[in-house]
Amino acid sequence: MIKVYNTLTRKKEEFRPIKGKEIKMFVCGPTVYDYSHLGHAKTYVQFDVIARYFRFKGYKLSYLQNITDIDDKIINRSNDEKTDWKKIAAKYEKEFIEDMKTLNIHSVNKYARATDYINEIISQVKRLIKKGYAYKISDGWYFDLEKYKDYGKLSGRRKLKKDDSVSRIDENKEKKSFGDFCLWKFSKPSEPVWESKELSDGRPGWHIEDTAITEKEFGVQYDLHGGGIDLMFPHHEAEIAQMESISGKKPMVKYWLHTGFLKINKNKMSKSLGNFKTIKDILKIYSPEVIRYFIISNHYRKPLDFSQDALENAKNSYNRLKNLCGELKPEGKINENYIKKFEEEMDDNFNTPRALQILWKLLRDEKARGKLKTIEKMDEIFGLNLLKKEKIIIPVNILTLAKERENFRKNKEWKKADEIRNKINKLGYILEDTEKGVNVKKG
Ligand code: AMP
């Protein structure tokens, strides 16, 4: 039985889907106005592992993520770069999906773009107006928090502070209360606009896209919602307020899971703080597997400090692990004892660091059998390509040297042959003499 820490109840709970073995899981996706950074990688790798684990346990998981392709940040970027907002969004969406694939994230069933759900968004705002939860001021329709008494049940707070997702707070002095948020923004010259007779022409506020998408894809109640801890307030509170007001059904989501921040010099890594390292930049130095190893060596709920040293450590550990796995021979059946231990850790709120330790323990256990098959199974969840054979390309100069050495050996000029072998070793390669000839390997 999987246990998850549910932000909504502040407890570790047994995970029971609403319907049988089916799970509907939604995770907040990126706003596509820039390259994705390592903070995004942390959240999405950790939810990828969670998704893989649910499937491993036999659940039928439907994993949905939104893409925010209309938002103030995208519009600002398009004004700065004098480029159509659609082009900006399309470009960074493509880059994001590419980064996800490179990081071995293939678990998402559907990426849903906000602009493909405008009818659903308009329909939600109209229903909120009809039910008396929304009011109109000069620049748009706003949610009236006074009307929704449960606001704050997820995060334990109702009030905004100045440093809460500041760029995303809709400021207007006419608002009834400071925390009220915009559902539909009236059109402004040179901004993207969608027609609506009832609402007046305009564009969606930020929080409404997620509930419009999930209502269409999942219905008014579903199993699991995830995202980074920064989104818990006010974004996730706003989602709950919108959906539960429309449907009258509670809770909108049974389990809420939040990932801790990736930090750099004690601050959250973020685009707005300008302290970010893009996934693409990091990939120039480290392999996707090392990045995944770095992320999953840490529990998803905990913050993770980024530093060159931390990534170097991850690289060394990963390489050691991969080398040890490379030496395994296919013998024995899956080691059920170790799989059980592994599952115990993963069942405990997806404890990937401890599950990784089980894998290390298995490797070092001299008596254990079936290591290769067992690790193969565990790696279905970690996605670290531990048993994938790398295609090593041996440089031409090394191959030429190896040939020269062969000729010396044929002529029984052993000293010269040994000299060349040493030279090859110094260049980082080793020669293995076998019955069939010489193998050249990376040292
Ligand atoms: P954004 O593009 O800022 O809307 O973020 C998309 C997703 O990435 C959200 O779930 C965020 O919570 C998450 N995220 C952004 N920055 C970080 C970070 N530094 N560490 C962990 N998750 C993050």
Residues whose N, C-alpha, C, O or C-beta is under 5 A from the ligand:
A	BS01	AMP	C28 G29 P30 T31 G39 H40 K42 T43 G227 G228 I229 D230 L231 G260 F261 L262 K268 M269 S270
